[in-house]
Amino acid sequence: MDFSGAYTAIITPFGENGEIDEEGLRENIRFQIKEGIDGIIPVGTTGESPTVTQEEHEHIIDLSVEAAKGKIKVIAGTGSNSTHEAIHYTKYAKDAGVDAVLLVSPYYNKPTPEGMYQHFKAIAKAVDIPQILYNVPGRTGKNLDADTTLRLSKVERIIGIKEASCDLEQIMKIIRDAPHDFCVLSGEDSWTYAMMALGAQGVISVASNVVPHAVADMVHEYMNGHIEKSKQLHYKYLDLFKVIFVESNPGPIKAAMEMMGMPAGKPRLPLVEPTEESKAKLRKVLTNLGLV
């Protein structure tokens, strides 16, 4: 299965009492399908995986598969800093019918490169499903280096990586030396165009929660050889790509969705709503783009 393209790291909408807004999640997924996105990633960082319970985590996966109806791919977030827990979620996701899983590198406990390798290898051995690594050292506190990624690229079932290190030399080394069918996806909206110019195959996007059509177009135009059109879209939405990270994700993107009348709700503690100053910056960019 081909995993190139544009994917949305979809938010988990919450209701007034902090419960999962099930119909809101379905509505957001229908919007993604209508706007031409290639797939969604439920219960990743943007989906607030650190603050949902195990029962909620599994329920969100079920809801996402049901709502997607096979029309777009579902890549479930199943990573953990516990190998045992990551295997549990990955098995659950496979049984639920997802197309692949996204495995964030272990956070907080800072494994060595060998520990990283053994962690991901154990998950790949345990569950027969396509697996995409996720390197985001700004959040995990530990970089999944190029050499370890390249070792893992040769492990059966590990088919790609979401790269959010913003380390250009590392990204280029992975793209150059990995097997030709190993899929490298941007993990930073503002880096997508540049990474595709270096050989990456798409993006797992936060911005596409609100502009899925634009992000999908930017990626698809590049893939179809329309480089100038892709570049124009990159620069048109560059301010949005930056402002949605004015505070910790997913606070700003949820605030943007609320401004646009989309189901989102507040983030769960310890994350909070963006400040009024940050909201003003968000509203200005959304207004300039005609989104509010």
Buried (B, 14 or more C-beta within 10 A) or exposed (E): EEBBBBBBBBBBBBBEEEEBBBEBBBBBBBBBBEBBBBBBBBBBBBBBBEBBEEEBBBBBBBBBBBBBEEEBBBBBBBBBBEBEEBBBBBBBBBEBBBBBBBBBBBBEEEBEBEBBBEBBBBBBEBBEBBBBBBBBBEBBEBBBBBBBBBBBBEBEBBBBBBBBBBBEEBBBBBBEEBEEEBBBBBBBBBBBBBBBEBEBBBBBBBBBBBBBBBBBBBBBBBBEEBEEBBBBBBEBBBBBBBBBBBBBBBBBBBBBBBBBEBBBBBBBEEBEBBEEEBBEBBBEBBEEBEBB
